[in-house]
Amino acid sequence: LLDSLDDLFLLRRLEYHQRGGEMGSYLNFITGPSRTADIEMTIVEGVHGPKEVHMVILG
């Protein structure tokens, strides 16, 4: 977990140089639950996607 996107891009640049110019194959941005509005324009959160999220952080 990072404080800002600037921190993320700095880490990605460092990773790029450490790998000799090869980028990792996977990057995922998770911003929060989905939102949708039905025909009556009622906002509903969390309609699409999983009901739970599990994280494994390796360091």
FIKOLZA-1660 file (N, C-alpha, C; in steps of 0.1 Angstrom, whole numbers, plus 5000, padded with zeros to 4 digits):
% residues 59
   i   px   py   pz ch aa at
   1 5008 4988 5000  A  L  N
   1 5000 5000 5000  A  L CA
   1 5009 5012 5000  A  L  C
   2 5006 5022 4991  A  L  N
   2 5014 5034 4990  A  L CA
   2 5006 5046 4993  A  L  C
   3 5013 5057 4996  A  D  N
   3 5007 5070 4999  A  D CA
   3 5002 5077 4987  A  D  C
   4 5008 5075 4975  A  S  N
   4 5004 5083 4964  A  S CA
   4 5008 5075 4951  A  S  C
   5 5002 5080 4940  A  L  N
   5 5006 5075 4927  A  L CA
   5 5020 5078 4923  A  L  C
   6 5025 5089 4928  A  D  N
   6 5039 5092 4925  A  D CA
   6 5048 5082 4931  A  D  C
   7 5045 5077 4943  A  D  N
   7 5053 5066 4949  A  D CA
   7 5052 5053 4941  A  D  C
   8 5041 5050 4936  A  L  N
   8 5039 5039 4927  A  L CA
   8 5048 5040 4915  A  L  C
   9 5047 5051 4908  A  F  N
   9 5055 5052 4895  A  F CA
   9 5070 5052 4898  A  F  C
  10 5074 5058 4909  A  L  N
  10 5088 5057 4913  A  L CA
  10 5092 5042 4915  A  L  C
  11 5084 5035 4922  A  L  N
  11 5087 5020 4924  A  L CA
  11 5088 5013 4911  A  L  C
  12 5078 5016 4902  A  R  N
  12 5078 5009 4889  A  R CA
  12 5090 5013 4881  A  R  C
  13 5095 5025 4881  A  R  N
  13 5107 5029 4874  A  R CA
  13 5119 5022 4879  A  R  C
  14 5120 5021 4893  A  L  N
  14 5131 5013 4899  A  L CA
  14 5131 4999 4895  A  L  C
  15 5119 4993 4895  A  E  N
  15 5118 4979 4891  A  E CA
  15 5122 4977 4877  A  E  C
  16 5118 4986 4868  A  Y  N
  16 5122 4986 4854  A  Y CA
  16 5137 4985 4852  A  Y  C
  17 5144 4994 4859  A  H  N
  17 5158 4995 4858  A  H CA
  17 5165 4983 4864  A  H  C
  18 5160 4978 4875  A  Q  N
  18 5166 4966 4882  A  Q CA
  18 5164 4953 4873  A  Q  C
  19 5154 4953 4865  A  R  N
  19 5151 4942 4856  A  R CA
  19 5158 4943 4843  A  R  C
  20 5167 4953 4841  A  G  N
  20 5174 4956 4829  A  G CA
  20 5165 4960 4817  A  G  C
  21 5155 4968 4821  A  G  N
  21 5146 4973 4810  A  G CA
  21 5134 4965 4807  A  G  C
  22 5131 4955 4816  A  E  N
  22 5119 4946 4814  A  E CA
  22 5109 4950 4825  A  E  C
  23 5097 4952 4820  A  M  N
  23 5086 4955 4830  A  M CA
  23 5080 4943 4835  A  M  C
  24 5074 4943 4847  A  G  N
  24 5067 4932 4852  A  G CA
  24 5054 4930 4844  A  G  C
  25 5048 4918 4845  A  S  N
  25 5037 4915 4836  A  S CA
  25 5023 4918 4841  A  S  C
  26 5022 4923 4854  A  Y  N
  26 5009 4925 4860  A  Y CA
  26 5009 4937 4869  A  Y  C
  27 4999 4946 4867  A  L  N
  27 4997 4957 4876  A  L CA
  27 4982 4960 4877  A  L  C
  28 4977 4961 4889  A  N  N
  28 4962 4962 4890  A  N CA
  28 4959 4974 4899  A  N  C
  29 4951 4983 4895  A  F  N
  29 4946 4994 4903  A  F CA
  29 4932 4991 4909  A  F  C
  30 4931 4991 4922  A  I  N
  30 4918 4989 4928  A  I CA
  30 4914 5002 4935  A  I  C
  31 4903 5008 4930  A  T  N
  31 4899 5021 4935  A  T CA
  31 4887 5021 4945  A  T  C
  32 4880 5010 4946  A  G  N
  32 4869 5009 4954  A  G CA
  32 4857 5001 4948  A  G  C
  33 4846 5000 4954  A  P  N
  33 4835 4993 4949  A  P CA
  33 4829 5000 4936  A  P  C
  34 4823 4991 4928  A  S  N
  34 4817 4997 4915  A  S CA
  34 4805 5004 4919  A  S  C
  35 4800 5013 4910  A  R  N
  35 4788 5020 4912  A  R CA
  35 4780 5019 4899  A  R  C
  36 4767 5019 4900  A  T  N
  36 4759 5019 4888  A  T CA
  36 4746 5025 4891  A  T  C
  37 4738 5030 4881  A  A  N
  37 4725 5036 4883  A  A CA
  37 4715 5029 4874  A  A  C
  38 4704 5025 4880  A  D  N
  38 4694 5019 4872  A  D CA
  38 4686 5029 4864  A  D  C
  39 4675 5025 4858  A  I  N
  39 4667 5034 4849  A  I CA
  39 4662 5046 4857  A  I  C
  40 4659 5044 4870  A  E  N
  40 4654 5055 4878  A  E CA
  40 4665 5064 4884  A  E  C
  41 4678 5061 4880  A  M  N
  41 4689 5069 4884  A  M CA
  41 4692 5068 4899  A  M  C
  42 4690 5056 4904  A  T  N
  42 4693 5054 4918  A  T CA
  42 4707 5047 4919  A  T  C
  43 4716 5054 4926  A  I  N
  43 4730 5049 4926  A  I CA
  43 4731 5037 4936  A  I  C
  44 4737 5026 4931  A  V  N
  44 4739 5014 4938  A  V CA
  44 4753 5010 4938  A  V  C
  45 4759 5008 4950  A  E  N
  45 4774 5004 4951  A  E CA
  45 4776 4989 4951  A  E  C
  46 4787 4985 4946  A  G  N
  46 4791 4971 4947  A  G CA
  46 4783 4961 4939  A  G  C
  47 4778 4965 4928  A  V  N
  47 4770 4956 4920  A  V CA
  47 4779 4946 4912  A  V  C
  48 4790 4951 4906  A  H  N
  48 4799 4943 4898  A  H CA
  48 4811 4939 4906  A  H  C
  49 4816 4927 4903  A  G  N
  49 4828 4923 4909  A  G CA
  49 4826 4914 4921  A  G  C
  50 4837 4910 4928  A  P  N
  50 4836 4901 4939  A  P CA
  50 4830 4908 4952  A  P  C
  51 4824 4899 4960  A  K  N
  51 4819 4904 4973  A  K CA
  51 4830 4906 4984  A  K  C
  52 4841 4899 4982  A  E  N
  52 4852 4900 4991  A  E CA
  52 4865 4901 4983  A  E  C
  53 4875 4908 4990  A  V  N
  53 4888 4909 4984  A  V CA
  53 4898 4904 4994  A  V  C
  54 4907 4896 4990  A  H  N
  54 4918 4891 4999  A  H CA
  54 4931 4895 4993  A  H  C
  55 4940 4900 5001  A  M  N
  55 4953 4904 4996  A  M CA
  55 4964 4896 5002  A  M  C
  56 4974 4893 4994  A  V  N
  56 4986 4886 4999  A  V CA
  56 4997 4896 4995  A  V  C
  57 5004 4901 5005  A  I  N
  57 5015 4911 5003  A  I CA
  57 5028 4904 5006  A  I  C
  58 5037 4902 4996  A  L  N
  58 5050 4896 4998  A  L CA
  58 5061 4907 4997  A  L  C
  59 5070 4906 5006  A  G  N
  59 5081 4916 5006  A  G CA
  59 5094 4910 5005  A  G  C
% end
